[in-house]
Amino acid sequence: MNPQDLPGRYLLGFDTQRHTHLFTDVAIVGSGVAGLRAAIQAAQHADVLIITKDKISDGSTPHAQGGIAAVLQPDDSFESHIADTLAAGHGLSEMEVVSAVVREGPRLIQEMIQWGTNFDRMGDELHFAREGGHSAARIIHALGDSTGYEIERCLVEKVRSIPNIRTLEYTFAVDLLTDGGRCVGLLIHSWRDGLQCVWAKQTLVATGGCGQVYRETTNPTVVTGDGMAVAYRGGAVLQDMEFVQFHPTTLYVAGATRALISEAVRGEGGILVNRSGERFMPRYHDKAELAPRDAVSLAIVSEMKATGDTNVYLDVRHIPKKAFQARFPRIFRLCEQFDIDIAKEPIPVRPSQHYMVGGIKTDLHGSTNVQNLYACGEVASTGLHGANRLGSNSLLEGLVFGFLSGEAAGLAAARSPGPSQVYRIRHEPEFPDHLPMDLRDLRNSLQSEMWRDVAIERDEEHLQTALTRVEHWNRYALRTEFDSLSGWEIQNMLTVARLIGQCALSRTESRGVHFRRDYPQQDDLRWKRHSTVQRTS
């Protein structure tokens, strides 16, 4: 599949001889769990530069509530965790990758504990919870429902203790710099120094997902698909872009952001009810509230249609209030802020975009098809998640692939003697005019369109409608040369949105998080395979 009429090779005109040069062995874009763990590992072998478009601790990782999955109890097994992950992946998870992540995870979690991560305990032992899709209680968490926050804190402290890691905050990676099909660095923009060239022996993208493409998302505002779009323009293969995961339960209150109500709440006994107070999940799945996320999201959508309501409700009134507050302090405070007494009334919830399953295609070491370019974390498509990510496997993947890709990039840089090379690269914009544009309106229009026609339920008619609109916006927005973060973000969002829509239209079956009303069955004969897309012009 080779979409045309997408952005040119670079977003803006430049000449590398006219800009300031920065040099490093390994350049890492992104500062979540994957990027930070990669930086720590690469720094064992080489100098590292982390580039992040906001402060180092912004991004999706600190928002992760539920926990991290790992086999750390004697009554659990690698085989069980592998089987659960494969089942959630609906035939597209790759056994070698799943096995490597599941088996490597416990060691890296023990390492995090040694570095000072404060996972919750019962006495001297780690406290384990169970979530949907898991056949055992193997989820560990921190600060109740702030696991990602605690992991990010620990990794940031570790990074800051390593002298050969530098960090550039509030710096945007505009594009990869490539020469002869090889990645040689990055074109970046900082608000203090403007455009700069980063020359790196190895470059690693760890920018997270693309949640802001959708109107309803749990992702923070910085998550705009930049890494996928940047890699796509640089010639990288993207894989499984149709697989976008929607979390079943996010707070649905006017005026509130779509804050995540962790899956662990259902693991602790929370039940889903409709407007009449009827528990409905047993009618849709034999695992009820502990079914995989795709099944719960579809069930909620069906129940909302049947009842004519805009949401369903998560009932935790049977859980002692103090116990709930202790286990989920962040969620408890959030409900209090919106005058929801969890002891007296259920929590209004509905699905929101949560995680990008597809992304930049990599191998087991994080390598892409572009020489000297790596990817890890949510931005990557490693083969772990298949067609649907199993809950609490994302932080696990970030740790493991951060380690693997950081090790590979660091060793590759160490094998290349001398400083990074400077290349003369020039680009003249094809469309130099700056069209007058209300970027906020364009962003809102894109988000609404994607939520309406390319979300949980899809069909050919609505996907074609979405693609027609996105292609129209592309024709003028992508031929404009912006000089601001908001402009570059919308160009990246438009790029990723079109790829999601085209891949969703192409896959004429339902599998995992990709549900087609017009093709409701899974078609293993034609579609038990990955989809890929690569820029060709």
C-alpha positions as CSV (number, residue, x, y, z in Angstrom):
1,M,0.0,0.0,0.0
2,N,1.6,3.3,-1.1
3,P,-0.5,6.4,-0.4
4,Q,0.2,9.4,-2.5
5,D,-0.4,13.1,-2.0
6,L,1.0,13.0,1.5
7,P,3.6,15.6,2.7
8,G,6.9,16.1,0.9
9,R,10.2,14.8,2.3
10,Y,10.6,17.7,4.7
11,L,8.1,20.0,6.3
12,L,10.1,23.2,5.7
13,G,13.0,24.7,3.7
14,F,16.5,24.6,5.2
15,D,20.2,24.4,4.4
16,T,22.3,22.6,6.9
17,Q,25.2,25.0,6.3
18,R,23.1,27.8,7.7
19,H,22.2,26.4,11.0
20,T,23.9,25.6,14.3
21,H,25.3,22.0,14.6
22,L,25.0,19.7,17.6
23,F,26.8,16.4,17.8
24,T,26.1,13.2,19.6
25,D,26.6,9.4,19.3
26,V,23.0,8.5,19.9
27,A,20.0,10.9,19.5
28,I,16.8,9.9,21.3
29,V,13.5,11.7,20.6
30,G,11.1,11.3,23.5
31,S,11.3,11.0,27.2
32,G,8.8,8.5,28.4
33,V,9.6,5.0,29.8
34,A,10.9,3.7,26.5
35,G,13.1,6.7,25.6
36,L,14.5,7.1,29.1
37,R,15.3,3.4,29.5
38,A,16.9,3.4,26.0
39,A,19.0,6.4,27.0
40,I,20.2,4.7,30.1
41,Q,21.3,1.6,28.2
42,A,22.8,3.4,25.2
43,A,24.9,5.6,27.7
44,Q,26.7,2.4,28.7
45,H,28.5,2.6,25.3
46,A,28.2,6.1,23.9
47,D,27.2,9.7,24.5
48,V,23.4,10.3,24.4
49,L,21.3,13.3,23.6
50,I,17.6,13.2,24.6
51,I,15.3,15.6,22.7
52,T,11.8,16.2,24.1
53,K,9.2,18.8,23.0
54,D,8.0,19.7,26.5
55,K,9.6,19.1,29.9
56,I,11.2,15.8,30.3
57,S,8.4,14.4,32.5
58,D,5.6,15.3,30.2
59,G,4.0,12.6,27.9
60,S,1.9,9.5,28.3
61,T,4.0,7.5,30.8
62,P,3.2,9.6,33.9
63,H,-0.6,9.2,33.1
64,A,-0.4,5.3,33.2
65,Q,-2.5,4.2,36.1
66,G,-3.1,0.5,36.0
67,G,0.3,-1.0,36.4
68,I,2.9,-3.1,34.7
69,A,2.5,-6.8,34.0
70,A,5.2,-9.3,34.9
71,V,5.6,-12.9,36.0
72,L,7.0,-12.4,39.6
73,Q,5.0,-14.9,41.6
74,P,5.7,-18.6,41.9
75,D,2.1,-19.6,41.0
76,D,2.3,-17.6,37.7
77,S,4.3,-18.7,34.6
78,F,5.9,-17.2,31.5
79,E,3.8,-19.6,29.5
80,S,0.6,-18.2,31.0
81,H,1.6,-14.5,30.3
82,I,2.6,-15.4,26.8
83,A,-0.7,-17.2,26.2
84,D,-2.7,-14.2,27.5
85,T,-0.7,-11.8,25.3
86,L,-1.2,-14.0,22.2
87,A,-4.9,-14.4,22.8
88,A,-5.3,-10.6,23.1
89,G,-3.3,-10.1,19.9
90,H,-5.9,-12.1,17.8
91,G,-3.4,-14.0,15.7
92,L,-1.0,-11.1,14.9
93,S,1.3,-11.1,17.9
94,E,4.7,-12.6,17.0
95,M,5.7,-15.4,19.3
96,E,9.5,-14.6,19.4
97,V,8.8,-11.0,20.4
98,V,6.1,-11.9,23.0
99,S,8.4,-14.5,24.6
100,A,11.4,-12.1,24.7
101,V,9.3,-9.3,26.4
102,V,7.6,-11.6,28.9
103,R,10.9,-13.4,29.9
104,E,13.0,-10.2,30.0
105,G,10.5,-8.1,31.9
106,P,10.9,-9.4,35.5
107,R,14.7,-8.8,35.5
108,L,14.2,-5.2,34.3
109,I,11.5,-4.6,36.9
110,Q,13.8,-5.9,39.6
111,E,16.4,-3.4,38.3
112,M,13.8,-0.6,38.6
113,I,13.2,-1.6,42.2
114,Q,17.0,-1.4,42.8
115,W,17.0,2.1,41.3
116,G,14.4,3.2,43.7
117,T,11.0,2.6,42.1
118,N,8.4,2.4,45.0
119,F,6.0,-0.3,43.9
120,D,3.1,-1.0,46.3
121,R,3.5,-3.8,48.8
122,M,1.6,-5.8,51.3
123,G,4.0,-6.1,54.1
124,D,7.4,-6.9,52.6
125,E,5.9,-8.5,49.4
126,L,4.9,-6.8,46.2
127,H,1.1,-6.3,45.9
128,F,-0.3,-8.0,42.7
129,A,-3.6,-7.2,41.0
130,R,-5.5,-8.8,38.1
131,E,-6.8,-7.0,35.1
132,G,-8.9,-7.9,32.0
133,G,-7.4,-10.5,29.7
134,H,-4.9,-11.8,32.3
135,S,-5.3,-15.3,33.7
136,A,-3.4,-14.5,36.9
137,A,-2.8,-11.6,39.3
138,R,0.5,-10.3,37.8
139,I,0.0,-6.5,37.7
140,I,2.2,-4.5,40.1
141,H,1.4,-0.9,40.7
142,A,2.8,2.2,42.4
143,L,1.2,4.8,44.6
144,G,-2.1,3.0,44.0
145,D,-3.0,4.3,40.5
146,S,0.1,6.3,39.6
147,T,2.4,3.6,38.4
148,G,3.6,5.5,35.3
149,Y,4.2,8.6,37.4
150,E,6.5,6.7,39.7
151,I,8.3,4.9,36.9
152,E,8.9,8.1,35.1
153,R,10.2,9.8,38.3
154,C,12.7,7.0,38.9
155,L,14.0,7.0,35.3
156,V,14.3,10.8,35.2
157,E,16.4,10.6,38.3
158,K,18.6,7.9,36.9
159,V,19.1,9.7,33.6
160,R,20.1,12.9,35.4
161,S,22.7,10.9,37.3
162,I,24.5,9.8,34.2
163,P,27.1,12.4,33.0
164,N,27.1,11.4,29.3
165,I,23.4,11.9,28.8
166,R,22.3,15.4,27.8
167,T,18.7,16.6,27.6
168,L,17.1,19.3,25.4
169,E,13.7,20.1,26.8
170,Y,11.1,22.2,24.9
171,T,12.7,21.1,21.6
172,F,10.7,19.8,18.7
173,A,12.1,17.2,16.2
174,V,10.9,18.6,12.9
175,D,12.3,15.9,10.6
176,L,14.9,13.1,10.3
177,L,18.0,14.1,8.3
178,T,18.8,11.4,5.8
179,D,21.5,10.9,3.2
180,G,21.5,8.1,0.7
181,G,18.7,6.3,2.6
182,R,20.6,6.5,5.9
183,C,19.5,8.5,8.9
184,V,22.3,10.8,9.9
185,G,20.5,13.0,12.5
186,L,17.7,15.3,13.1
187,L,16.4,18.8,12.2
188,I,15.2,20.3,15.5
189,H,13.6,23.5,16.6
190,S,14.0,25.0,20.1
191,W,12.2,28.1,21.2
192,R,15.5,29.6,22.4
193,D,17.8,28.7,19.5
194,G,15.5,28.2,16.5
195,L,16.4,25.6,13.9
196,Q,19.4,23.4,14.6
197,C,21.0,20.3,13.1
198,V,21.7,17.3,15.3
199,W,24.3,14.9,13.8
200,A,24.1,11.4,15.3
201,K,25.6,8.1,14.5
202,Q,22.3,6.4,15.6
203,T,18.9,8.0,16.0
204,L,16.1,6.5,18.1
205,V,12.4,7.6,18.0
206,A,10.4,7.1,21.2
207,T,7.7,9.8,21.0
208,G,4.7,7.8,22.0
209,G,1.3,7.5,20.3
210,C,-1.1,9.8,18.4
211,G,-4.1,10.2,20.7
212,Q,-4.7,13.8,19.9
213,V,-5.8,12.7,16.4
214,Y,-9.1,11.8,18.2
215,R,-11.5,14.1,20.0
216,E,-11.9,11.7,22.9
217,T,-8.6,10.5,24.2
218,T,-6.8,9.8,27.5
219,N,-3.5,11.1,26.0
220,P,-2.0,14.4,27.0
221,T,-2.0,17.3,24.5
222,V,1.6,16.7,23.4
223,V,0.8,13.3,21.9
224,T,0.3,14.2,18.3
225,G,1.8,11.3,16.3
226,D,5.0,13.2,15.6
227,G,7.4,10.2,15.6
228,M,5.3,8.2,13.2
229,A,4.9,11.1,10.8
230,V,8.6,12.0,11.0
231,A,9.7,8.4,10.4
232,Y,7.2,8.0,7.6
233,R,8.6,11.1,5.8
234,G,12.1,9.7,6.3
235,G,11.3,6.4,4.5
236,A,10.5,4.1,7.4
237,V,7.9,1.4,7.1
238,L,4.8,1.8,9.3
239,Q,2.9,-1.3,10.3
240,D,-0.7,-2.0,11.4
241,M,-1.8,1.6,11.5
242,E,-5.5,0.5,11.6
243,F,-5.2,-0.9,15.1
244,V,-6.1,1.9,17.5
245,Q,-7.0,0.9,21.0
246,F,-9.9,2.5,22.8
247,H,-10.0,2.3,26.6
248,P,-13.5,1.2,27.7
249,T,-13.7,3.4,30.8
250,T,-12.8,7.1,30.9
251,L,-14.6,9.7,33.0
252,Y,-17.5,11.3,31.0
253,V,-18.5,14.5,32.7
254,A,-19.0,17.9,31.0
255,G,-16.0,20.0,31.6
256,A,-13.7,17.1,32.6
257,T,-10.8,15.9,30.4
258,R,-11.3,12.3,29.4
259,A,-9.4,11.0,32.4
260,L,-8.7,7.3,32.6
261,I,-10.6,5.2,35.1
262,S,-8.1,2.4,35.3
263,E,-9.0,-1.1,34.2
264,A,-7.7,-2.1,37.7
265,V,-11.0,-0.7,39.1
266,R,-12.8,-3.5,37.3
267,G,-10.1,-5.9,38.5
268,E,-10.9,-4.9,42.1
269,G,-14.6,-5.6,41.6
270,G,-16.1,-2.6,39.8
271,I,-19.1,-3.5,37.6
272,L,-20.5,-1.8,34.5
273,V,-24.2,-0.9,34.6
274,N,-26.5,0.9,32.2
275,R,-28.8,3.9,32.9
276,S,-31.3,1.5,34.5
277,G,-28.7,0.1,36.9
278,E,-28.6,-3.2,35.1
279,R,-25.2,-5.0,34.9
280,F,-24.7,-5.8,31.2
281,M,-21.3,-7.2,30.5
282,P,-22.2,-10.8,31.2
283,R,-24.6,-10.6,28.2
284,Y,-21.7,-9.7,25.9
285,H,-18.7,-11.7,27.1
286,D,-18.1,-14.8,29.4
287,K,-15.4,-12.8,31.3
288,A,-17.8,-9.9,31.9
289,E,-15.9,-6.8,33.1
290,L,-12.6,-8.7,32.9
291,A,-12.9,-9.2,29.1
292,P,-10.2,-7.7,26.9
293,R,-10.5,-4.0,26.2
294,D,-11.7,-4.3,22.6
295,A,-14.6,-6.5,23.8
296,V,-15.6,-4.2,26.7
297,S,-15.4,-1.1,24.5
298,L,-17.7,-2.6,21.8
299,A,-20.1,-3.8,24.5
300,I,-20.3,-0.3,26.0
301,V,-21.0,1.2,22.5
302,S,-23.7,-1.4,21.9
303,E,-25.3,-0.7,25.3
304,M,-25.3,3.1,24.8
305,K,-27.1,2.5,21.4
306,A,-29.6,0.2,23.0
307,T,-30.4,2.6,25.9
308,G,-30.0,5.9,24.0
309,D,-27.6,7.1,26.6
310,T,-24.3,9.0,26.0
311,N,-22.4,6.8,28.5
312,V,-22.6,3.9,30.9
313,Y,-21.7,3.7,34.6
314,L,-18.9,2.1,36.6
315,D,-20.4,1.0,39.9
316,V,-18.0,0.7,42.9
317,R,-20.6,1.4,45.6
318,H,-20.1,-2.1,47.0
319,I,-16.3,-1.5,47.6
320,P,-15.6,0.2,50.9
321,K,-14.9,3.9,50.4
322,K,-11.7,3.9,52.4
323,A,-10.4,0.9,50.6
324,F,-11.1,2.5,47.2
325,Q,-9.5,5.7,48.3
326,A,-6.4,3.9,49.4
327,R,-6.1,1.7,46.2
328,F,-7.1,4.5,43.7
329,P,-6.2,7.9,45.3
330,R,-5.9,9.7,42.0
331,I,-9.3,8.5,40.7
332,F,-10.9,9.1,44.1
333,R,-9.7,12.8,44.0
334,L,-10.8,13.2,40.4
335,C,-14.3,12.0,41.3
336,E,-14.5,14.3,44.3
337,Q,-13.5,17.3,42.1
338,F,-16.6,16.7,40.0
339,D,-18.8,16.1,43.0
340,I,-19.1,12.3,42.4
341,D,-19.5,10.4,45.7
342,I,-18.3,6.9,44.7
343,A,-20.0,5.5,47.8
344,K,-23.5,6.8,46.7
345,E,-23.5,6.9,42.9
346,P,-21.8,5.2,40.0
347,I,-19.1,6.8,37.9
348,P,-20.2,7.9,34.4
349,V,-17.8,6.4,31.8
350,R,-17.4,5.8,28.1
351,P,-14.6,4.7,25.8
352,S,-11.8,7.0,24.6
353,Q,-8.8,6.6,22.4
354,H,-6.0,5.3,24.6
355,Y,-3.2,3.5,22.8
356,M,-1.7,3.2,19.3
357,V,-1.1,-0.5,18.6
358,G,0.5,0.1,15.2
359,G,3.5,2.3,14.4
360,I,7.0,2.2,13.1
361,K,7.9,-1.4,12.1
362,T,10.9,-2.7,14.0
363,D,12.7,-5.9,14.7
364,L,13.6,-7.5,18.0
365,H,16.3,-4.9,18.6
366,G,14.3,-1.9,17.7
367,S,15.9,-1.5,14.2
368,T,13.8,-0.1,11.4
369,N,14.3,-0.5,7.6
370,V,16.1,2.8,7.6
371,Q,19.8,2.4,8.4
372,N,20.8,3.9,11.7
373,L,17.2,4.5,12.8
374,Y,15.5,2.7,15.8
375,A,12.1,3.0,17.4
376,C,10.7,1.8,20.7
377,G,7.6,2.2,22.9
378,E,4.2,3.1,21.7
379,V,5.5,4.8,18.5
380,A,6.8,1.4,17.4
381,S,5.1,-1.7,16.0
382,T,7.2,-4.5,17.4
383,G,4.9,-7.5,16.9
384,L,4.1,-7.7,20.6
385,H,0.6,-6.5,20.7
386,G,-0.8,-7.9,17.4
387,A,-4.3,-6.6,16.9
388,N,-5.0,-5.5,20.5
389,R,-2.7,-4.7,23.4
390,L,-3.2,-6.6,26.6
391,G,-3.6,-4.3,29.5
392,S,-0.5,-3.3,31.5
393,N,1.8,-4.7,28.7
394,S,2.7,-1.2,27.5
395,L,5.0,-0.1,30.4
396,L,6.5,-3.6,30.2
397,E,7.2,-3.2,26.4
398,G,8.6,0.3,27.1
399,L,11.1,-1.1,29.6
400,V,12.1,-4.1,27.5
401,F,12.4,-2.5,24.1
402,G,13.9,0.6,25.7
403,F,16.7,-1.7,27.0
404,L,17.0,-3.7,23.7
405,S,17.0,-0.8,21.3
406,G,19.2,1.3,23.6
407,E,21.7,-1.5,23.8
408,A,21.7,-2.0,20.0
409,A,22.0,1.7,19.2
410,G,24.7,2.3,21.8
411,L,26.8,-0.6,20.6
412,A,26.4,0.4,16.9
413,A,27.5,4.0,17.8
414,A,30.5,2.7,19.7
415,R,31.6,0.7,16.7
416,S,31.7,3.8,14.6
417,P,34.9,5.7,15.6
418,G,35.3,9.5,15.5
419,P,32.7,12.2,15.7
420,S,29.4,12.2,13.8
421,Q,29.7,13.4,10.2
422,V,28.3,16.6,8.9
423,Y,26.3,16.4,5.6
424,R,25.2,19.2,3.2
425,I,21.5,18.8,3.0
426,R,19.2,21.4,1.4
427,H,15.5,21.5,0.9
428,E,13.6,24.1,-1.0
429,P,9.9,24.2,-0.1
430,E,7.6,23.2,-3.0
431,F,4.9,25.5,-1.8
432,P,6.5,28.6,-0.2
433,D,3.2,30.4,0.5
434,H,1.9,30.6,4.1
435,L,-1.8,30.3,3.8
436,P,-4.0,32.1,6.4
437,M,-5.3,29.3,8.6
438,D,-7.1,28.8,11.9
439,L,-5.1,25.9,13.2
440,R,-7.3,25.4,16.3
441,D,-10.3,25.0,14.1
442,L,-8.5,22.6,11.7
443,R,-7.3,20.5,14.7
444,N,-10.8,20.4,16.2
445,S,-12.3,19.4,12.8
446,L,-9.8,16.6,12.3
447,Q,-10.4,15.2,15.8
448,S,-14.1,15.3,15.4
449,E,-14.0,13.6,12.0
450,M,-11.7,10.8,13.2
451,W,-13.9,10.2,16.3
452,R,-17.1,10.2,14.2
453,D,-15.9,7.9,11.3
454,V,-12.6,6.2,12.2
455,A,-13.1,5.2,15.8
456,I,-14.5,2.1,17.6
457,E,-17.0,1.0,14.9
458,R,-16.1,1.5,11.2
459,D,-17.5,0.8,7.8
460,E,-16.6,1.6,4.2
461,E,-19.0,4.5,3.8
462,H,-17.8,6.3,6.9
463,L,-14.1,5.6,6.2
464,Q,-14.4,7.0,2.7
465,T,-16.1,10.1,4.1
466,A,-13.3,10.6,6.6
467,L,-10.6,10.1,3.9
468,T,-12.2,12.5,1.6
469,R,-12.2,15.2,4.2
470,V,-8.7,14.5,5.5
471,E,-7.4,14.5,1.9
472,H,-9.0,17.9,1.3
473,W,-7.4,19.3,4.4
474,N,-4.1,17.8,3.4
475,R,-4.1,19.6,0.1
476,Y,-3.8,23.0,1.6
477,A,-2.4,22.3,5.1
478,L,0.5,20.2,3.9
479,R,1.6,22.7,1.2
480,T,2.0,25.4,3.8
481,E,5.3,26.0,5.4
482,F,4.7,26.7,9.1
483,D,7.2,28.1,11.6
484,S,5.5,27.0,14.8
485,L,4.9,23.9,16.9
486,S,1.1,24.1,16.3
487,G,1.5,24.1,12.6
488,W,4.0,21.2,12.5
489,E,1.8,19.2,14.9
490,I,-1.3,19.5,12.7
491,Q,0.7,18.4,9.7
492,N,1.9,15.4,11.6
493,M,-1.7,14.7,12.8
494,L,-3.1,14.9,9.3
495,T,-0.4,12.5,8.0
496,V,-1.1,9.9,10.7
497,A,-4.9,10.3,10.4
498,R,-4.8,9.5,6.7
499,L,-2.6,6.5,7.2
500,I,-5.0,5.2,9.9
501,G,-8.0,5.7,7.6
502,Q,-6.4,4.1,4.6
503,C,-5.2,1.1,6.5
504,A,-8.6,0.7,8.2
505,L,-10.3,0.9,4.8
506,S,-8.0,-1.7,3.3
507,R,-8.5,-4.3,6.1
508,T,-11.8,-5.8,5.1
509,E,-12.4,-7.9,8.3
510,S,-12.8,-7.3,12.0
511,R,-9.8,-8.2,14.2
512,G,-8.9,-7.0,17.7
513,V,-9.5,-3.3,18.1
514,H,-10.4,-2.9,14.4
515,F,-14.1,-3.6,14.0
516,R,-15.9,-3.2,10.7
517,R,-19.7,-3.2,10.8
518,D,-19.7,-4.3,7.1
519,Y,-17.1,-7.1,7.7
520,P,-17.9,-8.2,11.3
521,Q,-16.0,-11.5,11.1
522,Q,-12.3,-12.3,11.5
523,D,-10.9,-13.5,8.2
524,D,-7.8,-15.6,8.8
525,L,-7.6,-16.8,5.2
526,R,-7.0,-13.3,3.8
527,W,-6.0,-11.1,6.7
528,K,-4.0,-13.0,9.3
529,R,-1.1,-10.8,8.4
530,H,0.4,-7.4,9.2
531,S,-0.4,-4.4,7.0
532,T,2.5,-2.0,6.0
533,V,2.8,1.4,4.4
534,Q,5.8,3.3,3.2
535,R,6.3,6.6,1.5
536,T,7.5,6.2,-2.0
537,S,7.6,9.7,-3.5
